[in-house]
Amino acid sequence: MDNRNKTELILTGHIYKILFTLSIPIIINSLIQTLYNLVDGIWVSKISSVHFAATAFVWPVNFLFISLGVGLSIAGTSLLSQLIGGGNLKEAKKYSAQLMAVTLLSSVALTAIGYIISPTIIKLMGATGDLAQLGNTYLRITFLDLPFMFLFFNINSMMHAQGDTITPMLLSGASAIINVILDPIFIFTLDWGIAGAAWATLVSRATLAGVGFWMLFSEKNTVRPDFRNFRFDREVITEIVSVGLPSSIGQSGASLGFIVLNGFIGSYGTATIAAYAMVNRITSLVMQPAMGIGSALTTIVGQNLGANQMDRVHESFHKALRLTITIGIVGCLLLILFDKPIIAFFMQAKDDPSVIELALTYLFYISLSMPLMGIFSVFQGLFQGTGNTKYSMAMEVGRLWFVRLPMILLFKHFSSWGSTGIWFSMSFSNLVVCLYGYWLYKRKKWQKSILKPQLEELAM
């Protein structure tokens, strides 16, 4: 199915069919990315525990820089899908060119800044000795990876805006295979150590970005960037930033929030940290379908909003809710009914029994909020699809900074719940943020697109 047919399906087809068609490749892509990170971790851990710790230690810093690229990607999917839905392909090509230029310039600037200040960042984080040296080596090379990663985010947003979620999946799969092959060669055969892991990732992502860049200018891409007589358009860039910046703030704010959260969890001991990390691995797998549906909804909402089909926007939202709630309920029941076998599968029998006990408690509490996590993903997809990313940012940041972390702090100092206070706070924060999302939905301000003037002019 080419992109024109997918646009027709999104605008006129059966909603459930569209949701499944778009979300399944996104889910597979997410699993590929999980594999990507897992393989790196496995190979680096074979060198030493300090090498593995160094990669984990610098990850939040790298993610903070990546957040800008994620925001631009969300902006691209939102704005381009609305233009495609409105039939304004000429304007979409203009926007894609502006988006690519902004993406490349920002990625190069962030690479230079990150590379220069990397030792200072690691020092401020408190690392010393081998951890600081290895962390700096790994972080600097990952900063060199930013232009390729940002470019792929750019490609990803253009493809998703057209309803093509299969091509990004195939590209990610090929990149993951290259990374799996190169990791042992660079780390052990060439004896590059931790630097080898970073270079293997860089080469695989550069290959991914190169192939994707070539595909952008193929006939299959209906929104090929048009660089003829290119000039930066202040109005377009302002729209891209106004949509992308809240998403970036939301991503980076959440990242910082989880860093603080890890500090609270760590205060209860290593057993609590181990239980938290292990259960999160389980729930992240269970939640992949709901998250994929939420991502697919961004494109569906964007194109139908661009086509001025608000009834289909509401229908898509409601049907996506039903699917994710159903998935959440099934996941909740399975995790509660088979909690011990599931924990035993992910945790070796020799592990500390206290870790298993803590993991079972956390799994129970977080399982209860599985449907809520699906609802959260759908609200995110709805608000991002209309370009009102300030609402998705408020949900992302508010859930952690205004509900979860304060509750954990209160339970820590004013109750005898121990680590159970953390698990309850995490589940309850999901309920509060979903109620907030519903309030935003009922206010209907999200229905006003940032591109409304252009879309109304096109309809005239």
C-alpha positions as MATLAB code, in Angstrom:
seq = 'MDNRNKTELILTGHIYKILFTLSIPIIINSLIQTLYNLVDGIWVSKISSVHFAATAFVWPVNFLFISLGVGLSIAGTSLLSQLIGGGNLKEAKKYSAQLMAVTLLSSVALTAIGYIISPTIIKLMGATGDLAQLGNTYLRITFLDLPFMFLFFNINSMMHAQGDTITPMLLSGASAIINVILDPIFIFTLDWGIAGAAWATLVSRATLAGVGFWMLFSEKNTVRPDFRNFRFDREVITEIVSVGLPSSIGQSGASLGFIVLNGFIGSYGTATIAAYAMVNRITSLVMQPAMGIGSALTTIVGQNLGANQMDRVHESFHKALRLTITIGIVGCLLLILFDKPIIAFFMQAKDDPSVIELALTYLFYISLSMPLMGIFSVFQGLFQGTGNTKYSMAMEVGRLWFVRLPMILLFKHFSSWGSTGIWFSMSFSNLVVCLYGYWLYKRKKWQKSILKPQLEELAM';
ca = [
       0.000    0.000    0.000;
       1.573    3.327   -1.096;
       1.353    6.526    0.939;
      -1.536    7.982   -1.093;
      -3.632    4.900   -0.398;
      -2.732    5.084    3.287;
      -3.913    8.687    3.405;
      -7.194    7.582    1.830;
      -7.476    4.782    4.409;
      -6.797    7.214    7.276;
      -9.394    9.689    6.013;
     -12.135    7.237    4.980;
     -11.289    3.737    6.216;
     -12.418    1.699    9.202;
     -10.865    3.190   12.335;
      -9.873   -0.079   13.992;
      -8.190   -1.243   10.776;
      -6.232    2.025   10.600;
      -5.156    1.774   14.247;
      -3.884   -1.780   13.786;
      -2.245   -1.040   10.417;
      -0.259    1.901   11.763;
       0.452    0.727   15.303;
       1.789   -2.803   14.698;
       4.978   -1.610   12.889;
       5.473    1.038   15.604;
       5.235   -1.659   18.292;
       7.760   -3.840   16.448;
      10.033   -0.806   16.025;
       9.908   -0.132   19.783;
      10.838   -3.736   20.494;
      13.749   -3.404   18.053;
      14.977   -0.326   19.930;
      14.723   -2.281   23.197;
      16.852   -5.019   21.599;
      19.281   -2.342   20.389;
      19.938   -1.137   23.942;
      19.927   -4.648   25.387;
      22.663   -5.874   23.021;
      24.915   -2.909   23.841;
      24.452   -3.592   27.542;
      25.209   -7.319   27.192;
      28.469   -6.792   25.276;
      29.712   -3.942   27.475;
      28.941   -5.903   30.652;
      31.296   -8.637   29.383;
      34.214   -6.182   29.730;
      33.509   -5.275   33.367;
      30.809   -3.994   35.667;
      32.469   -0.551   35.706;
      32.171   -0.330   31.906;
      28.490   -1.240   32.110;
      27.929    1.255   34.932;
      29.558    4.003   32.825;
      27.064    3.522   29.976;
      24.122    3.600   32.401;
      25.573    6.580   34.272;
      25.733    8.890   31.233;
      22.465    7.754   29.619;
      20.259   10.454   31.248;
      22.618   13.167   29.950;
      22.462   11.799   26.421;
      18.671   11.583   26.625;
      18.392   15.231   27.643;
      20.116   16.205   24.384;
      18.065   13.705   22.379;
      14.858   15.261   23.767;
      15.130   18.176   21.340;
      15.238   15.777   18.401;
      12.221   13.901   19.735;
      10.339   17.194   20.025;
      11.138   18.135   16.421;
      10.003   14.680   15.303;
       6.654   15.079   17.063;
       6.297   18.556   15.533;
       6.999   17.117   12.086;
       4.451   14.327   12.412;
       1.781   16.707   13.731;
       2.213   19.552   11.230;
       2.888   17.425    8.146;
      -0.014   15.034    8.825;
      -2.413   17.996    9.033;
      -1.131   19.420    5.742;
      -1.344   16.012    4.056;
      -4.886   15.499    5.375;
      -5.819   18.923    3.987;
      -4.394   17.982    0.568;
      -1.731   20.706    0.661;
       1.272   18.674   -0.503;
       3.142   21.705   -1.840;
       3.071   23.335    1.581;
       3.992   20.003    3.197;
       7.150   19.828    1.045;
       8.047   23.332    2.155;
       7.539   22.440    5.818;
       9.596   19.237    5.466;
      12.528   21.225    4.012;
      12.368   23.755    6.849;
      12.107   20.936    9.395;
      15.139   19.139    7.969;
      17.235   22.324    7.949;
      16.334   23.162   11.561;
      16.983   19.561   12.611;
      20.441   19.368   11.043;
      21.571   22.760   12.364;
      20.359   22.054   15.898;
      21.936   18.587   15.936;
      25.341   19.909   14.838;
      25.189   22.681   17.456;
      24.224   20.224   20.209;
      26.982   17.826   19.136;
      29.618   20.563   19.448;
      28.284   21.779   22.797;
      27.970   18.271   24.220;
      31.419   17.168   23.082;
      33.080   20.221   24.639;
      31.291   20.186   28.008;
      31.171   16.386   28.429;
      34.023   16.230   31.024;
      32.444   19.075   33.009;
      29.023   17.390   33.037;
      30.484   14.118   34.301;
      32.471   15.921   36.988;
      29.351   17.769   38.168;
      27.533   14.422   38.368;
      30.148   13.291   40.891;
      31.941   10.614   38.857;
      35.625    9.983   39.559;
      38.348    7.557   38.507;
      37.529    4.892   35.923;
      33.812    5.707   35.949;
      34.526    9.322   34.935;
      37.089    8.378   32.294;
      34.982    5.638   30.698;
      31.814    7.711   30.953;
      33.473   10.637   29.172;
      34.760    8.383   26.382;
      31.358    6.825   25.810;
      29.401   10.085   26.114;
      31.587   12.019   23.667;
      31.153    9.419   20.945;
      27.393    9.265   21.514;
      27.299   13.060   21.033;
      28.858   12.542   17.582;
      25.876   10.300   16.864;
      23.316   13.116   17.343;
      23.190   14.416   13.718;
      22.441   10.913   12.410;
      19.885   10.225   15.138;
      18.156   13.574   14.596;
      18.090   12.977   10.845;
      16.404    9.630   11.374;
      13.881   11.255   13.716;
      13.223   13.688   10.856;
      12.757   10.845    8.369;
      10.585    8.997   10.865;
       8.246   11.983   11.298;
       7.823   12.447    7.533;
       7.047    8.771    7.012;
       4.648    8.588    9.973;
       2.831   11.731    8.826;
       1.994    9.898    5.585;
       0.852    6.789    7.445;
       4.004    4.835    6.544;
       5.091    3.135    9.760;
       6.565    0.086    8.004;
       9.588    1.805    6.399;
      10.943    3.170    9.728;
      10.470   -0.299   11.230;
      12.494   -1.948    8.444;
      15.232    0.670    8.673;
      15.480    0.251   12.465;
      15.618   -3.528   12.073;
      18.484   -3.316    9.574;
      20.330   -0.858   11.829;
      19.914   -3.156   14.851;
      21.362   -6.094   12.891;
      24.390   -3.991   11.866;
      24.872   -2.979   15.506;
      24.684   -6.605   16.699;
      27.361   -7.588   14.167;
      29.684   -4.651   14.838;
      29.540   -4.675   18.662;
      31.784   -7.719   19.288;
      34.089   -6.759   16.403;
      34.680   -3.212   17.630;
      34.712   -4.066   21.360;
      36.835   -7.234   21.370;
      38.383   -7.980   17.948;
      39.649   -4.413   17.465;
      40.042   -4.058   21.255;
      38.328   -0.649   21.398;
      36.507   -1.489   24.630;
      33.659    0.804   25.639;
      34.493    3.135   22.750;
      33.848    0.210   20.397;
      30.266   -0.088   21.635;
      29.668    3.616   21.013;
      31.289    3.516   17.555;
      29.248    0.446   16.576;
      26.056    2.337   17.448;
      27.253    5.418   15.555;
      28.098    3.451   12.391;
      24.797    1.556   12.442;
      22.793    4.756   12.922;
      24.792    6.603   10.256;
      23.941    3.795    7.837;
      20.300    3.997    8.923;
      20.202    7.773    8.388;
      21.975    7.516    5.021;
      19.533    5.001    3.588;
      16.590    6.908    5.048;
      17.863   10.182    3.555;
      18.057    8.556    0.115;
      14.496    7.245    0.514;
      13.210   10.726    1.386;
      13.870   11.863   -2.170;
      12.327    8.820   -3.841;
       9.008    8.941   -5.672;
       7.376    7.005   -2.825;
       7.694   10.027   -0.527;
       4.872   12.457   -1.348;
       6.328   15.178    0.891;
       9.865   15.251   -0.503;
      11.736   18.260    0.946;
      11.918   21.046   -1.623;
      15.228   22.938   -1.358;
      14.900   24.918   -4.581;
      15.491   28.600   -3.789;
      15.573   27.589   -0.121;
      15.390   30.273    2.525;
      14.615   29.964    6.177;
      10.953   30.839    6.715;
      10.520   32.538   10.062;
       6.788   31.804   10.266;
       7.208   28.097    9.542;
      10.131   27.754   11.946;
       8.105   29.510   14.641;
       5.305   26.949   14.157;
       7.777   24.044   14.270;
       9.345   25.377   17.477;
       5.966   26.152   19.089;
       4.920   22.522   18.581;
       8.308   20.878   19.124;
       9.570   22.815   22.149;
       6.805   21.743   24.586;
       7.411   18.120   23.545;
      11.141   18.537   24.165;
      10.480   20.132   27.559;
       8.072   17.317   28.396;
      10.631   14.643   27.442;
      13.552   16.311   29.237;
      11.401   17.173   32.261;
      10.322   13.548   32.509;
      13.936   12.423   32.158;
      15.049   14.678   35.022;
      12.052   13.520   37.043;
      13.045    9.892   36.649;
      16.608   10.734   37.710;
      15.205   12.216   40.937;
      12.823    9.263   41.279;
      15.756    6.848   41.003;
      17.426    8.758   43.823;
      14.375    8.272   46.070;
      14.184    4.586   45.187;
      17.912    4.169   45.802;
      17.492    5.534   49.332;
      15.578    2.345   50.200;
      18.520    0.123   49.245;
      19.819   -1.896   46.311;
      17.101   -4.548   46.657;
      14.436   -1.894   45.987;
      16.372   -0.595   42.964;
      16.682   -4.123   41.570;
      12.959   -4.806   42.046;
      12.025   -1.502   40.410;
      14.288   -2.046   37.394;
      13.158   -5.638   36.864;
       9.402   -4.933   37.076;
       9.783   -1.944   34.737;
      11.272   -4.327   32.161;
       8.138   -6.465   32.402;
       5.611   -3.624   32.270;
       7.415   -1.903   29.375;
       6.891   -5.021   27.282;
       3.213   -5.282   28.263;
       2.604   -1.605   27.457;
       4.192   -1.636   23.975;
       0.833   -2.201   22.171;
      -0.903    0.674   23.987;
       2.028    3.004   23.358;
       2.042    2.028   19.684;
      -1.671    2.833   19.400;
      -1.055    6.223   21.022;
       1.709    7.000   18.513;
      -0.450    5.887   15.581;
      -3.254    8.136   16.832;
      -1.021   11.201   16.304;
      -1.030   10.630   12.530;
      -4.729    9.711   12.369;
      -5.784   12.782   14.349;
      -3.466   15.063   12.368;
      -4.660   13.998    8.929;
      -8.353   14.030    9.847;
      -8.019   17.407   11.531;
      -6.326   18.700    8.382;
      -9.234   17.354    6.334;
     -11.648   19.113    8.734;
     -13.170   15.760    9.774;
     -13.557   16.382   13.490;
     -16.101   13.588   13.821;
     -13.435   11.061   12.767;
     -10.955   12.648   15.182;
     -13.365   11.977   18.056;
     -14.184    8.496   16.748;
     -10.486    7.625   16.465;
      -9.847    8.868   19.997;
     -12.706    6.855   21.503;
     -11.807    3.652   19.662;
      -8.148    4.008   20.582;
      -9.264    4.400   24.208;
     -11.319    1.210   24.043;
      -8.391   -0.731   22.599;
      -5.825    0.500   25.113;
      -8.168    0.024   28.087;
      -8.877   -3.535   26.929;
      -5.153   -4.220   26.523;
      -4.518   -2.696   29.954;
      -7.182   -4.804   31.673;
      -5.943   -8.028   30.054;
      -2.355   -7.130   30.964;
      -3.389   -6.303   34.532;
      -5.174   -9.630   35.016;
      -2.313  -11.668   33.539;
       0.315   -9.918   35.672;
      -1.688  -10.370   38.881;
      -2.761  -13.969   38.213;
       0.678  -15.154   37.092;
       2.863  -12.792   39.106;
       5.160  -15.407   40.645;
       5.910  -17.339   37.412;
       6.505  -14.046   35.587;
       8.894  -12.780   38.263;
      10.658  -16.146   38.324;
      11.138  -16.000   34.537;
      12.844  -12.602   34.685;
      14.783  -13.216   37.884;
      17.222  -16.001   38.601;
      16.528  -18.296   41.563;
      19.820  -17.293   43.219;
      18.692  -13.673   43.557;
      17.959  -12.196   46.961;
      14.499  -13.307   48.214;
      13.866   -9.745   49.444;
      14.160   -8.524   45.846;
      11.522  -11.012   44.742;
       9.198   -9.972   47.568;
       9.585   -6.280   46.706;
       9.114   -7.028   43.015;
       5.851   -8.866   43.671;
       4.515   -5.922   45.684;
       5.503   -3.388   43.029;
       4.107   -5.580   40.245;
       0.715   -5.689   41.991;
       0.438   -1.919   42.376;
       1.684   -1.048   38.906;
      -0.526   -3.732   37.322;
      -3.604   -1.943   38.674;
      -2.651    1.150   36.692;
      -2.047   -0.662   33.371;
      -5.324    0.613   31.831;
      -4.469    4.122   33.052;
      -1.072    4.020   31.328;
      -2.853    3.127   28.080;
      -5.278    6.042   28.525;
      -2.290    8.336   29.122;
      -0.737    7.230   25.791;
      -3.986    7.944   23.936;
      -4.291   11.445   25.400;
      -0.678   12.080   24.360;
      -1.438   10.957   20.805;
      -4.553   13.146   20.629;
      -2.875   16.342   21.836;
       0.259   15.802   19.746;
      -1.818   15.095   16.637;
      -3.497   18.505   16.846;
      -0.193   20.249   17.558;
      -1.269   21.217   21.083;
       1.830   19.689   22.630;
       1.619   22.077   25.600;
      -1.105   19.778   26.957;
       0.929   16.597   26.465;
       3.896   18.403   28.082;
       1.750   19.363   31.080;
       0.664   15.741   31.503;
       4.208   14.396   31.116;
       5.849   16.814   33.529;
       2.890   17.159   35.919;
       2.584   13.419   36.487;
       6.141   13.255   37.862;
       6.930   16.642   39.372;
       3.545   17.667   40.777;
       2.040   14.343   41.820;
       4.410   11.373   41.978;
       7.556   12.893   43.498;
       5.748   14.982   46.172;
       3.685   11.944   47.183;
       6.791    9.783   47.462;
       8.448   12.458   49.607;
       5.414   12.646   51.906;
       5.211    8.852   52.277;
       8.945    8.680   52.981;
       8.824   11.120   55.892;
       5.275   10.830   57.233;
       4.308    7.156   56.944;
       5.561    3.694   57.776;
       4.801    2.262   54.324;
       8.454    2.063   53.286;
       8.981    1.296   49.588;
       5.253    0.515   49.233;
       4.694    4.279   49.349;
       6.683    4.564   46.109;
       4.643    1.878   44.357;
       1.319    3.398   45.477;
       2.433    6.903   44.431;
       3.377    5.709   40.958;
      -0.010    4.077   40.381;
      -1.996    6.943   41.905;
      -0.129    9.541   39.811;
      -1.305    7.711   36.672;
      -4.923    8.071   37.858;
      -4.517   11.798   38.594;
      -2.902   12.566   35.231;
      -5.646   10.690   33.347;
      -8.317   12.710   35.176;
      -6.406   15.855   34.210;
      -6.234   14.669   30.592;
      -9.995   14.075   30.581;
     -10.561   17.610   31.919;
      -8.401   19.005   29.096;
     -10.338   16.908   26.592;
     -13.715   18.174   27.805;
     -12.551   21.808   27.571;
     -12.125   21.242   23.777;
      -9.353   23.827   23.411;
      -7.157   21.085   21.917;
      -9.408   21.120   18.798;
      -7.823   24.383   17.663;
      -4.901   23.513   15.389;
      -1.852   25.733   15.113;
      -2.249   25.376   11.321;
      -5.919   26.402   11.320;
      -5.406   29.592    9.238;
      -3.571   27.672    6.477;
      -6.118   24.875    6.494;
      -9.084   27.277    6.342;
      -7.442   29.139    3.451;
      -6.995   25.870    1.590;
     -10.672   24.942    2.092;
     -11.868   28.249    0.590;
];
